[in-house]
């Protein structure tokens, strides 16, 4: 079969950090091609370059043999490439029919005509969706159908699905796969990004596995089985590479049980999860995106709003706690270091000392009612030294720092609050390699000092490297717990994927 | 070099340039009498600007101060005219503005209504409530009372008109509050990044209530100054466009509407420019319409200059999903 899209030596770097490196990728005509890989492996970036969301930094891309470079998603769509995103791009307050014809309206529109046309079109696809229904009232599967119908209506040749089945029930998945096969029969090529290996094996013609921005395996689906895919995703052979701490350190002994979570639920994201946290060790929480690990941590630290907290109990030592705001958790010595430091981590117009002092003021570990400038400078000097924050000017504003230094400031801002339990959510996301090592070393130091440390990460090597205990999350709950002697990357990955 | 040129400095420079120009070109501008009246006329605007600045720095806005100010002051005068001792009347008015501040703050912090809508509605409520139950007539004049009370707005200390002194005191108190007190720092933190403030453990919602209570109290002070300076106050002021002048002073001084930026110094600078401008235009005998046009053009210029010199950091605004 002919190559429909071909990428040669394509590289995409965000601010110098490569997301995909020198990738050769071929999508053949009329095939279903599954893209697999861990979070951050580069699957989304690869497809975003095809559909005009981002441009490659270097390399060439060919569509039916002709080189292409789409500046916008609209341009890609004109050339027959559509992407269906995880979060749908439909307008919730409009009807299905209005969404289908969005952007193609004539000057005067007859609503009834629009509805009839939409009805006919949806029926031709065998979609059971009412064209007059509001999109906001539809379930996830129906929204997906509308999204797909919109792509098909534009007579596209390639549809890229990003995690299409994550929000679907088994019944809906069944329908979805039937649809994908029909699309294939009508000559549309499909790229299918997924975490669900069984689905990929069942539906795809070919499978490509990415790791750290490179393609590590690309073959006919028949040549893969679950083991081979996981081996490729993880990057090591199944030679039983047991969990082992770097530099031969033994895992720390289990300390006192400081916090236990019992049957906590929050909406459909956290489902009846239970686990415990011990002092003097690092508890790693591994899970793919959407596995509810961040949300569970946010419930513990009072960051999640209580309205969404329905059921279960969190016990700090022997006391049942239910924090409505983070302030109460901070007062009890529980801090949460966010995964999105720009959104809810630091104060961007403030300097490093001001940021740190804000943490101390909020926790009451420094200052009374009055701001003490000398104390502020002392705290800043102490922590920038401890964490090795490198800034040209000690009074630099945090927004001017590199990602690694920003992260260190956010960590320091939490540590000046003198916590007993500290939860790091993706502590090294968007951080340069040098700073990653420093932050890891520092996290280990905290556990050695007797703190209860939780590290949430979707990056396996990080979890393997730091943890004394590993909890694996899937579909909103902790599904498995590994001790230091039993965890292998493969076992963890098996537990984490569907 | 150019980076150091922020909006505050630009506005200050424009103010100085205008001052020099008016001094040279306009006869009578530089006289001591005119300069004092210049500051006096903008003092009330400046006091309200301080209140508005506290709201905006904390990523809020308070459109109700232009109702709170005349209604509370008019009620105070009504009570005094009815025979109540001034001290007691003041306590009543203070209680009223604190209640307004608490309601504003509760609506914003706990009910989570955007500040602009909560205070817009509250402004109308306060005006209506005041007219219905507190001061049935629009204009209330000062009658009975002790001379020290009138001195608040119409006296002089060392030759300086007292409204100017009140403005200076309010500005100094607000400056110290924002700079050196813990709640002041928290207001900056909330304005800079409300989510980070929450995660850090700042008591965001109580702080919002405190913020709007302080704002209402400053509004009462402005009202007392205005009432005693003009020997009366008209509650219809709530229906005027003065609130936009207050916002103009604050934004012109360089306090970003996004919050977390600027300080009382910016309010003083903004007030100075507006004062010089209004005074000069009055001496030149320009019509109100022309004055409005000039004011708005200068505001737009200041904002455009600030945007050009301090562009938003595009890199950090991006969220590259790899």
Contacts between the chains, C-beta under 8 A, distances in Angstrom:
chain1	res1	chain2	res2	distance
A	14	B	320	4.0
A	14	B	322	6.6
A	15	B	315	6.5
A	15	B	320	7.5
A	19	B	320	7.5
A	19	B	322	4.1
A	40	B	322	5.4
A	42	B	322	6.4
A	44	B	321	5.8
A	44	B	322	6.9
A	45	B	321	7.9
A	45	B	322	5.4
A	301	B	199	8.0
A	303	B	198	7.4
A	303	B	199	5.8
A	325	B	198	6.7
A	325	B	203	7.7
A	325	B	204	7.6
A	325	B	205	7.7
A	326	B	198	5.8
A	326	B	199	5.1
A	326	B	200	7.3
A	326	B	201	5.3
A	327	B	198	8.0
A	327	B	201	4.4
A	327	B	202	7.0
A	327	B	203	5.4
A	329	B	201	7.6
A	330	B	200	7.6
A	330	B	201	3.4
A	331	B	201	7.3
A	335	B	201	7.9
A	336	B	199	6.4
A	338	B	196	8.0
A	338	B	199	6.1
A	342	B	316	6.4
A	342	B	319	7.9
A	343	B	195	6.0
A	343	B	196	7.9
A	344	B	193	7.0
A	344	B	195	3.7
A	344	B	196	4.9
A	344	B	198	7.4
A	344	B	199	5.0
A	345	B	196	5.7
A	345	B	199	7.6
A	346	B	193	7.2
A	346	B	196	6.1
A	347	B	188	7.7
A	347	B	189	5.6
A	347	B	192	4.1
A	347	B	193	5.3
A	347	B	196	5.9
A	347	B	197	7.7
A	347	B	260	7.1
A	348	B	192	6.3
A	348	B	193	6.6
A	348	B	260	8.0
A	348	B	316	7.7
A	349	B	192	5.1
A	349	B	260	4.9
A	349	B	261	5.7
A	350	B	188	7.4
A	350	B	189	7.7
A	350	B	192	6.3
A	350	B	260	7.9
A	354	B	185	8.0
A	357	B	185	7.7
A	358	B	185	6.6
A	358	B	186	7.9
A	358	B	189	5.2
A	358	B	200	6.1
A	358	B	202	7.4
A	359	B	200	5.6
A	359	B	201	7.7
A	361	B	182	5.5
A	361	B	185	6.1
A	361	B	186	7.3
A	362	B	186	7.4
A	362	B	189	7.9
A	362	B	197	8.0
A	362	B	200	4.8
A	362	B	201	4.1
A	362	B	202	4.6
A	363	B	201	5.6
A	367	B	182	6.3
A	368	B	182	7.6
A	369	B	181	6.0
A	369	B	182	5.3
A	370	B	180	5.6
A	370	B	181	6.5
A	370	B	182	7.3
A	371	B	179	7.2
A	371	B	180	5.0
A	371	B	181	7.1
A	371	B	182	6.8
A	371	B	184	7.9
A	371	B	185	6.0
A	399	B	313	6.3
A	399	B	316	6.0
A	413	B	200	6.6
A	417	B	201	6.8
